[in-house]
Amino acid sequence: MLLAAIRKGAILLSVAGLMAPFGARADEPASSPANEPPTLVHRVVDQAADSVASVQEMLGKALDLIGIRYRRGGASPETGFDCSGFVNHVFREGLGLYLPHNAKQIAKEGEVVSKSDLQPGDLVFFNTMRRAFSHVGIYLGDNKFVHAPRTGGAVRIEDMNESYWKKRFNGARRFTADE
């Protein structure tokens, strides 16, 4: 159900709930009553709406890449992706952020996020090569993430509750467009 909602561009983030009292939808800016300057609340809500739209756009770009083959060292849809090349491409194209092309280096940046506080767009890290932070993907919500898995594979969605991923989870990081 989540995947269908994501694919249809109907991702609703918790920030959208903050906008309801002000009469704004997640995809349109909040507005002040006629002839009144915007209040701080309206400016914060407008920024939140922009942030939600940016994350939705970024996730849309990530989902558009499903099926692109894995390639070690790859960083483009034309050549294929490795995990960090995929994340770097999506964040650069979707948010204008340039991240290192190495999962461990990416994990040294951003804000540390607990598993219980994950939000769509956060990066999730795993120990897949007998070393911490050796793999990275993009969290979609509902314990799902998208990533470039391994040689012979292609960009795809996985469930973090699957045994393999559950026991290898290392942590998460949150990045914002102003970093």
N, C-alpha and C positions, 0 to 999 in steps of 0.2 A: 504494500500500500504506500509506504514512504517512497519507494523507488518510482512508482507511478506519479506521485505528487511532484517529486523532484524533476522527473523528465518533462512534466507539463509546466514547469516553471512556477509551481505553486508552493514553494517552500515558505513556510511561515515560521519566523524565528520569534523567540520570546520577546524581543524588542517590540515587535508589532503589537503585542498586548499593551504596551505602555502608551501606544498612540490612540487606542480606542477612546479614552476619555476626552481627547481633543478633537474627535471626529475625523481623524485622518486614517487612511488605509496605509498598509506597509509600502505600497508602491507609489504613493503621492505625498508631497510635503504637507506638513501641517500649516495651517494659515491662521492668521490673527483675524479677529472680527474686523469688519470694514472700518477704515479710517483710523485704526489703532496700530502703533508700531509693534513689531513682534516682541514678545516677552522672552525672557531667558528660557522659560519652559518651551516655548515654540521653537527657539533656535536649537535647543538640545534635541527636541523631537525631530526637527528637520535633519540634524546631523545623524541621528539614529536611523532615520529613513534612508539617508544616503548610504550609510554603512550597511544596512540590510540589503539595499539594492546592489551594492558592490559585492557583497558575499554571495548573493544569489547569482549575479553575473559570473563570478569566479567559479562557483560550483557548476553552473551551466557549461562553462568552458571545459571543466574537468570531465563532465559527463559526455561531452561531445567527442572526447578522445578515447572513449571505451572502444576496445578492439585494436588499438594501435599496438603493434608488436613491441616486445621488450628488446632492448639492445643495450648491452653494458656500455656505459659512457654516453648513451644517447640522450639528446636534449631537444628533439624536435619531432613533430608528427611525421615529417618526411623520412627521417632516419630511424625512428623508434625512440623509446625512452627507457632509462633505468629509473629507479624509484625517485632519486633526488633530481634527476633531469626533468621528470614529469612534474614534480612539485614546483620546481623552479620555473618551468614554462608556464604553468597555470597561474602562479602568483604574479609573475611578470606581466602576463597578458591580461589577467583579471583585475589585479590591484596595483600594478606598477611597482611591485616590490622585487628586488633582485636578491635572491638567496644563494648561499654557497651550493656548489654541486657536490655535496657530500652530506649524508644524513647526520653523521656525528657532529659536523660543523653547524648544520642547521639547528640541531638540538641545543647548541650553546647560546642561541639567540632567542628572542621572543620571550613572552611571559609564560612561566610554568603554570600549567593548568592540571587540576586533579581530574581523575577519570570521571568522577561524579559531576563535575562542572563542564564537561565537554559541550561545545556548541558547534554547529555546522561551520566548516571553514578552518577549524583548529587542525594542527598537524599532530598525527599520532605516530609514535615510534615503537619499534619492535627489535628484539634481539633475534635475528634470523641467521646469523653467521657466527654464533658463539661469542659475540661481543655486543655490548650494550649500544643502542642507537645505531644499529647497522641497517635498518630499513625504516622508511617513512611513507606515510600515506595521508590523505586528506579526509577528515571526518565529515560525514554527511548527516548524521543524526540517527537515532534509533539503533545505535551500536553498529552502524555500517560505515565503511570507509572505502575510498577509491584509491587504487595504487597501480604501479607497474611492478608485477610480482617477481619474475625470474626468467632466465633464458628459456625460450620455448613457450612462454606465456604472452599475454597481452594485457593492456590496461583493463582492469575489471573492478567490480565491487565485491567486497568481502564482509562477513559478519564477525565483529570482534568477540562475540560470544562463542565462536567455534573454538574448540579445544586448542588447536595449533596457535591461534592468535592470542587467546586468553592467557596462556602460560608464557608468552613471549612479549607481552606488553611492557614497555619501558617507561612510558610517560607521554605527555602532550605539551604542546606549546601553542600560544596564541600570538598572532601577528596582526598589526593594524596598519592601515595604509600610510600612516604618518611616521612609521619607523624607518 
